[in-house]
């Protein structure tokens, strides 16, 4: 479907099978309360030039958004996006927020590109109403040229009560793991394509305690299929390449749980036959959508519909939405 905004949407938060939010370029934010059938779009007053690539929605009325670029802002709304309050600002000329996630309705974290050699981190204990920056001493040190990507907001994941993952990219691409909400960190090297500013991990997906998927590549070479996706079964000690990979540079990987025939807009998805104890994964890239029925070990092309950046599943249901460039939005649904 066409949002009529022509915005590039990279922020997507799906709360349940009814309510979801999107955010993107030129200050646009959208909401739905009927599972993506109808959307209402508004530009954030006073922030029309911002690219809101990060969003986390708590319900149909309350959400936080963050822009990619300087000055770096986090805004908070309590009225479905009609009005917004600025709750965080960093005016450093190199400030750049890459993502936001929450453990629950109170505790959350924001991260961004490095400032003075350390990752930018800020936390909230009141559901995003106020934010406190970590000191440099408490933030992971970054290598020269190491940063992260706000491609789909999926390089940060808050898991269980206190576990936290952040994926980096650029000249070095690592997976940073904290078990205490960012008080201490363990850095895991990865074999993903890296070494230049356009390469690295663009999306991270935990499927279990030690079963994780990383994907990315080179955003300047969409069709490059070299070292663009890996799976670990032992918490990052070793990484396996899939037997067949995605079509190239991959911006987002999401697990879906449907086992019936599916469709996205007018593009048939066919029958999903997921083997027992395996996960069905959907991968979005600029060139189309790919699907895996076995934890990402083999991938097949699903749709040549271009320019989807992000796919998200409902936190408490089964609704799956996609968003992307040129105002693109789509619903993943059963074929009747």
PyMOL commands that set and color helices and strands:
alter all, ss='L'
color gray80, all
select helices_A, chain A and resi 25-27+136-138+325-327
alter helices_A, ss='H'
color red, helices_A
select strands_A, chain A and resi 9-14+20-24+28-32+40-43+54-57+63-66+72-77+85-90+97-102+108-115+118-124+132-133+146-147+156-159+163-167+169-170+174-178+186-189+199-206+212-218+229-232+240-241+252-256+262-264+267-270+280-285+288-292+300-303+308-313+320-324+329-334
alter strands_A, ss='S'
color yellow, strands_A
deselect
rebuild
show_as cartoon
